[in-house]
Amino acid sequence: MRFWRKLACVALVLVIGASLAADWLAPAGYAKQYRDAINAAPSCAHWLGTDEVGRDRFARVLYGTRISLLLAPAAALVSTLMAALIGGLAGYLGGVWARMAMALTDLFMSLPWLFLLITARALMPLNVSPLVSVLVTFLLLGLLGWTAAARVLCTTAGSLRTSDFVRQARAAGLPGQRLFWVHVVPNLKPVLYAQFWISIPVFILSEANLGILGLGVAEPMPSWGSLLKELEGLVSVGEEPWKFVPLILLVVVVTSFQVLLSRQEEVAA
Amino acid sequence: MRSLRWKIAGHALALLATVLLGGLLSATLVRLAPGFGVDELELDPHLNAQSVQALHDARNRDRNVFKFYLSYMNRAAHGDLGTSLALGQPVRTLLRDRAPLTLRLLAVGLGLAWVLALTLALSAAWLRLSVYDTVTTMVSGTFLCLPAAVLALLSVLWNVPGSLAIALIVFPHPYPYARNLLVKTYSRPHIITARAKGLGEARILFWHVVPVVMPQLLAVAGVSVSLAVGAAIPVEALCGLAGIGQLAWQAALARDLPLLVNITVLVTLVTLLANSGADVIGHVVRGHEA
């Protein structure tokens, strides 16, 4: 397992490094069109060929990877903070607050994730600028993806509330607010970290699903979802295999996260 | 028996709360949707100012969200779920026409997913080969790392039925759980003893393993319904299957909120019913066990 973890680390570092160095590695910007080379096959000038409007696919893959890999953690941060706020506080307060929070999370969790996402996405205007579409997509993921983490945090905070050291601190007259920030929150940190890391691959996959369905990041901004939409035009798998590069990258990154997270999940459980 | 009644009552209450909350959410969203309170008729040059004002006044009665909610719920209780903005047809008709295909797709997809997951899990528990374990874990892990929409696209490319795509999307979720559960159950002392005494594998499975793992697998089965329903959107949308998933996708693209919200409430009810059903059956099985 240690070998696989090391391999996953190397893969993630390579992919993230390449995406961050897109400005230097890419032959042109993600929106630059080569009108004389539309739908071109891979060549020295265009390593992964060009798309149907003549944009360099390699450049788009690098920039798309950067967007997906920078914004999925941002969405994970939003969802973890919401989970900490709702689940952690409700668990710490206990009683009716905990029951209400759990009922709310149950209700949210009973909604199939993709249905919830497309309903919420449809509420936002679809004809927005590419930058706004990126923010809307990932913000939605963050704002809607907190429920599972909130459940875990509520249970953990609830068990901390009844733990001996918290009871002792309360008996010693420590005010509730101080008790929460000094004794409960630091003990929630490992679970918060675990939930943060667990959310990242989930959000990467969700963005890809939304992108393929045309509800994700708007053109010409690339993301893994919008790049994978190109697969729709294929007639056979072997026809233009270079179009599968974003998919391979996505699978490598998500698999690497899963391998690295196998320990984090144990912490969260 | 009494605890079972309480359980059913609790689930019924949860369903009712979901309907009421979902209804309120639907009404609010429809009320807040862009275009609410605007009618094409107002642009008709044949109408004079008074007629346009009369149209305005008629719609202003719905300005108060709670009044709107009450009338919306009243209409919904009588089977009127409104009219789709994009398709111009009653939502009820659209749902009725498309539900059979989705239900069939989900039933076959879920069935296949569970057959695949249980077959692999059982073989893993019987064989106890690390190579087999590694291969099956890698296969299910790979499917887990693929977006559902990509699997749907690949199913179109390979000319594979949509139900198989749903099965491949769902099976990696219950598989590791079922595998761990079965391996753990097969390691129990009474099963090792039964094996040592020469009891047949089928008898061990159906008499000693299934009753132990059934309640937990039923709980996972409830959750897998939600997964399959979610997977129906990309599968139906990308495979060109005219079901409720495709309808939801079309509604999202057209920002047809009355339709989309009604579909979401309906789908939530279906998943809640599935989860409640799994929970109640699990409770009954546990009761028989005890």
Interface residues (C-beta under 8 A of the other chain):
Chain A: A103 D106 L107 S110 L111 P112 W113 L114 F115 L116 I118 T119 R121 A122 L123 P125 L126 P201 L205 A208 N209 I212 L213 G214 L215 G225 L228 L231 E232 L234 V235 S236 V237 L247 L250 V251 V254 T255 Q258
Chain B: A14 A17 T18 L21 L29 A33 P34 G141 T142 L144 C145 L146 P147 A148 A149 V150 L153 L154 L157 W158 S226 L227 V229 G230 A231 I233 P234 A237 L238 A248 W249 A251 A252 L253 R255 D256 L257 L260 V261 I263 T264 V267 T268 T271 L272 N275
